[in-house]
Amino acid sequence: MNSPRASAPATLDTEFKRGLGLYDSTMVVAGSMIGSGIYIVSAGMARQLGSPGWLLVAWLVTGVLTITAALAYGELAAMMPRAGGQYVYLREAYSPMWGFLYGWTLFMVIQTGTIAAVGVAFARFAGILVPGIAEDQYLVAPIHLSAGYAISLSTAQLVGISLIALLTWTNTRGLEYGKLIQNVFTTTKTGVLLLLILIGIAVGLNSPAALANFGNFWEPRNFEPIADGVSAATAFGIFVALCVAQTGSLFSADAWNNITFTAGEVKDPQRNIPLSLAFGTIIVITLYMLANVAYLAVLPLEAIQQAPADRVATSMLAAIVPGAAVSLMAIAIMISTFGCNNGLILAGARAYYAMARDGLFFAKAGKLNAAQVPSWGLGLQGIWAAVLVLPRTYDPATGQYGNLYGNLLDYVVSAALLFYILTIAGVFRLRATRPDAPRPYRAFGYPVLPALYIVGAAAILIVLLVYRPATTWPGFLIVLLGLPVFVWLRSRLQSR
């Protein structure tokens, strides 16, 4: 490990190549956000909320929270335009421990688990076009490690790992490679999503489904109870359902903060990072809202709730072009997940670079290769993400296999939300502790909007702790497991 260096948050990194302009940075924001979630998660949300109106309200809540957070992060990004982004903000606002706990969780699960999930999502939809790619087509049959866990290598897992390896390798070749892939695939998948929306709304506006959905906008039907005695049938139940449904929509809209990790490679970062955060999140949230309007214009709510494998977009397109819908949506989602994973892989390694420079990660992750990118960080991230693809969960009652990273991502949704709350609270803290620090951009709506984000996100977190404890407390445990690692690393540094 390297020795810690003095923090100089207001200065610019000079070791990187500054190759990301405003358009490139906006593509990192939007491309990291748009994966497969928008095409799927509305089914589960509709089952929890039970009405078209509340489904759109849930997405509106996600949009308000995401854009508000992005605008607040803009102040921190302009104030501290350094590689590492959110890790640096937490380190400077609180202490190195909080920065490390975020970076630890990012590496162990948030970034790598998402990379693994997106890689296998790519493989699943590739399997629609190439039937030999499937999670039950084994190269290495499941080897059971315990009653509930196994490890395997299926053709789908192999494709997912191959995608991770390919994009990790291309990103080690230099920023230009990663930028080119990001721009091409994000532009394409944004256009595809917009086209899907236009087709849905143009065809569906006068359909019986649209009349039923928008004519009975708030009427609850076919909803699932959130817990015993708690459902969308009551006002309190709607509030709880809105909070629980955020796990789907917030996850689909996550990763917008990834551009902050790459601040060392952004041209004029004090200007371009805040603008790209605003532009990227507003574009994506607008598309997400319109996509759900399109679903409701074409499909009855019951069809959204009962979409096969939760593939709402596929069901919508099938109602318009029945024969080609499945293949067309498979291609669209493959494009989307390919671009999403490129953005995640590109950005994540920059956070580990900043940790390594502080002596809190493997020392080689803090070095750049001849192409001026952190190739060791990229490699370590890729290896761990690939490892997370292999473990499987197993249900003895049904004989069904799942994916361990899916459980891990459920666990850390709440932990990620906690770090967002802490980071935005850091805007208030730094205003008090460093009032004279240069702030080229100040958080829009401060202090009201950042405070409302903290209150809203905290309310969601409390509801999840009460009504989804099985997938909330483990996330906090993953964070806490980083504490002894941090203590050990600091003791090593102090002994030198």
Residue pairs with C-beta under 8 A, 6 or more apart in sequence:
1 356
1 359
1 360
1 361
1 362
1 363
1 489
1 492
1 493
2 356
2 357
2 358
2 359
2 363
2 366
3 359
3 493
3 496
4 96
4 358
4 359
4 493
5 357
5 358
7 91
7 92
9 79
9 80
9 82
9 88
9 92
9 437
10 79
10 80
10 437
10 438
11 82
12 81
12 82
12 264
12 269
13 81
13 82
13 83
13 263
13 264
15 264
15 368
15 372
16 83
16 175
16 264
16 265
16 368
16 372
17 174
17 175
17 265
17 372
18 264
18 265
18 266
18 267
19 175
19 176
19 179
19 265
19 267
20 28
20 175
20 179
20 262
20 265
20 266
20 267
20 272
21 267
21 272
22 267
22 271
22 272
22 275
22 276
22 279
23 183
24 179
24 182
24 183
25 259
25 262
25 266
25 272
25 273
25 275
25 276
25 280
26 275
26 276
26 279
26 280
26 283
27 182
27 183
27 186
27 187
27 280
27 343
28 182
28 258
28 259
28 262
28 276
28 280
28 343
28 346
28 347
29 70
29 256
29 258
29 259
29 276
29 277
29 279
29 280
29 281
29 284
30 186
30 190
30 280
30 283
30 284
31 182
31 185
31 186
31 189
31 339
31 340
31 342
31 343
32 255
32 256
32 258
32 259
32 340
32 343
32 344
32 347
33 252
33 253
33 254
33 255
33 256
33 280
33 281
33 284
33 340
34 186
34 189
34 190
34 193
34 284
34 287
34 336
34 339
34 340
35 118
35 121
35 252
35 336
35 337
35 340
35 341
36 118
36 121
36 125
36 333
36 336
36 337
36 340
37 248
37 251
37 252
37 253
38 193
38 252
38 287
38 288
38 291
38 313
39 311
39 312
39 313
39 314
39 329
39 332
39 333
39 336
40 310
40 311
40 312
40 313
41 248
41 249
41 251
41 252
41 310
42 55
42 248
42 292
42 295
42 304
42 312
43 304
43 305
43 306
43 307
43 310
43 311
43 312
44 245
44 248
44 310
45 55
45 58
45 245
45 248
45 249
46 55
46 301
46 304
46 305
47 222
47 223
47 224
47 305
48 223
48 224
48 226
48 232
48 241
48 244
48 245
49 55
49 58
49 220
49 223
49 232
49 238
49 241
49 242
49 245
50 220
50 221
50 222
50 223
50 231
50 232
50 233
50 241
51 216
51 217
51 218
51 219
51 220
51 221
51 223
51 232
51 301
52 213
52 214
52 216
52 217
52 296
52 301
53 217
53 218
54 218
54 220
54 232
54 238
54 241
54 242
55 292
55 296
55 301
55 304
56 289
56 292
56 293
56 296
57 242
58 242
58 245
58 246
58 249
59 249
59 288
59 289
59 292
60 289
61 242
61 246
61 249
61 456
62 246
62 249
62 250
62 252
62 253
62 285
62 288
63 253
63 285
63 286
63 288
63 289
64 456
65 246
65 250
65 453
65 456
65 457
66 250
66 253
66 256
66 281
66 285
67 278
67 281
67 282
67 285
68 445
68 449
68 450
68 452
68 453
69 256
69 257
69 420
69 424
69 453
70 256
70 257
70 277
70 278
70 280
70 281
71 274
71 277
71 278
71 443
71 444
71 445
71 449
72 424
72 427
72 443
72 444
72 446
72 449
72 450
72 453
73 86
73 89
73 257
73 260
73 277
73 423
73 424
74 273
74 274
74 275
74 277
74 278
74 441
74 443
74 444
75 274
75 427
75 439
75 441
75 442
75 443
75 446
76 89
76 260
76 423
76 426
76 427
76 430
77 85
77 259
77 260
77 263
77 269
77 270
77 273
77 274
77 277
77 441
78 269
78 270
78 271
78 273
78 274
78 439
78 440
78 441
79 430
79 437
79 438
79 439
79 440
80 88
80 89
80 92
80 263
81 263
81 264
81 266
81 269
81 270
81 273
82 88
82 263
82 264
82 354
83 261
83 262
83 263
83 264
83 265
83 350
83 351
83 353
83 354
84 103
84 261
84 263
84 350
84 351
84 353
84 354
84 355
85 257
85 258
85 259
85 260
85 261
85 262
85 263
85 350
85 351
85 354
86 102
86 257
86 260
86 261
86 351
86 419
86 423
87 99
87 102
87 103
87 106
87 261
87 351
87 354
87 355
88 99
88 354
89 99
89 260
89 423
89 426
90 98
90 99
90 101
90 102
90 419
90 422
90 423
90 426
91 98
91 99
91 100
91 358
92 99
92 426
92 430
93 422
93 423
93 425
93 426
93 429
93 430
94 422
94 426
94 429
96 358
96 360
96 486
96 490
97 483
97 486
98 422
99 355
99 358
99 360
100 355
100 360
100 482
100 485
100 486
100 489
101 479
101 482
101 483
101 486
102 419
103 351
103 352
103 354
103 355
103 360
103 361
104 479
104 481
104 482
104 485
104 486
105 412
105 415
105 416
105 419
105 478
105 479
105 482
106 348
106 351
107 348
107 351
107 352
107 361
107 381
107 384
108 384
108 478
108 482
109 405
109 408
109 409
109 411
109 412
109 478
110 412
110 415
110 416
111 344
111 348
111 351
111 381
111 385
112 348
112 381
112 384
112 385
112 388
113 385
113 388
113 405
113 408
113 409
113 412
114 254
114 255
114 344
114 409
115 164
115 341
115 344
115 345
115 348
115 381
115 382
115 385
116 160
116 164
116 385
116 386
116 388
116 389
116 403
116 405
117 403
117 405
117 406
117 409
118 337
118 340
118 341
118 344
119 159
119 160
119 161
119 163
119 164
119 337
119 341
119 385
119 389
120 135
120 156
120 157
120 160
120 389
120 403
120 405
121 333
121 337
122 159
122 160
122 163
122 333
122 334
122 337
122 338
122 341
123 133
123 155
123 156
123 157
123 158
123 159
123 160
123 163
124 135
124 156
125 329
125 330
125 331
125 333
125 334
125 337
126 133
126 156
126 159
126 330
126 334
127 133
127 134
127 155
127 156
128 326
128 327
128 330
129 327
129 330
129 331
132 155
133 155
133 156
133 159
134 154
134 155
134 156
135 154
135 156
135 157
135 401
136 154
136 401
137 154
137 155
137 156
138 152
138 153
138 154
138 155
139 153
139 154
139 155
139 158
140 152
140 153
141 152
142 150
142 151
142 152
142 392
142 394
142 401
143 150
143 151
143 152
144 150
144 394
145 151
145 391
147 394
147 396
148 393
148 394
148 395
148 396
149 391
149 392
149 393
149 394
149 404
150 391
150 392
150 393
150 394
150 401
151 390
151 391
151 392
152 390
152 392
152 401
153 390
157 389
157 390
160 389
161 386
161 389
163 338
163 341
164 341
164 345
164 382
164 385
164 386
164 389
165 382
165 386
167 181
167 338
167 341
167 342
167 345
168 345
168 378
168 379
168 381
168 382
170 177
170 178
170 181
170 342
171 177
171 178
171 342
171 345
171 346
171 349
171 373
171 378
172 369
172 371
172 373
172 375
172 378
172 379
173 371
173 373
174 371
174 372
174 373
175 265
175 371
175 372
175 373
178 342
178 345
178 346
178 373
181 339
181 342
182 339
182 342
182 343
182 346
184 339
185 335
185 336
185 338
185 339
185 342
186 339
186 343
188 335
188 339
189 332
189 335
189 336
189 339
190 283
190 287
192 332
192 335
192 336
193 287
193 291
193 332
193 336
194 287
196 291
196 294
196 313
196 316
196 317
196 332
197 287
197 290
197 291
197 293
197 294
199 294
199 317
199 320
200 291
200 293
200 294
200 295
200 297
200 298
200 316
200 320
201 290
201 293
201 294
201 297
203 297
203 298
203 320
204 210
204 294
204 297
204 298
204 320
205 297
207 297
207 298
208 300
209 296
209 297
209 298
209 299
209 300
209 303
210 296
210 297
210 298
212 300
212 301
213 296
213 297
213 300
213 301
214 296
220 232
220 233
221 301
221 302
222 301
222 302
222 305
223 231
223 232
223 233
223 241
224 231
225 231
226 232
226 237
226 240
226 241
226 244
226 467
227 240
227 467
230 236
230 237
230 240
230 467
231 237
231 241
232 238
232 241
239 463
240 463
240 467
243 459
243 460
243 463
243 464
243 467
244 463
244 464
244 467
244 468
246 460
247 410
247 413
247 464
247 468
247 471
249 288
250 413
250 417
250 460
251 409
251 413
252 288
253 281
253 284
253 285
253 288
254 416
255 340
255 343
255 344
256 277
256 280
256 281
256 284
257 420
258 343
258 344
258 346
258 347
258 348
259 266
259 273
259 276
259 277
259 280
259 347
260 273
260 277
261 347
261 348
261 350
261 351
261 354
262 346
262 347
262 350
263 269
263 273
263 350
264 350
265 350
266 272
266 273
266 276
270 440
270 441
271 440
271 441
274 441
291 313
294 316
295 304
295 312
295 313
295 316
296 304
298 316
298 319
298 320
299 307
299 312
299 315
299 316
299 319
303 315
304 312
304 315
307 314
307 315
308 314
308 315
311 329
313 329
313 332
314 325
314 326
314 329
317 325
317 328
317 329
318 325
318 326
321 328
345 378
345 381
345 382
348 377
348 381
349 365
349 373
349 374
349 377
349 378
349 381
350 374
350 377
352 361
352 362
352 365
352 374
352 377
352 380
352 381
353 365
353 366
353 368
353 374
353 377
354 366
355 361
355 365
355 366
356 362
356 363
356 364
356 365
356 366
356 367
356 377
357 366
359 489
359 493
360 486
360 489
361 377
362 376
362 380
364 376
365 374
365 376
365 377
365 380
366 374
366 377
367 374
367 376
368 374
368 375
369 375
369 376
388 404
388 405
388 408
389 403
389 405
391 403
391 404
391 405
392 401
392 402
392 403
392 404
393 401
393 402
393 403
393 404
393 406
393 407
394 400
394 401
394 402
395 401
395 402
407 471
408 478
410 471
411 471
411 472
411 474
411 475
411 477
411 478
412 475
412 478
413 464
413 471
413 475
414 461
414 464
414 465
414 471
414 472
414 475
414 476
415 475
415 476
415 478
415 479
416 475
417 457
417 460
417 461
418 461
418 476
418 479
420 457
421 453
421 454
421 457
421 458
421 461
424 450
424 453
424 454
425 454
427 443
427 446
427 450
428 447
428 450
428 451
430 437
431 446
443 449
443 450
461 472
464 471
464 472
465 472
465 473
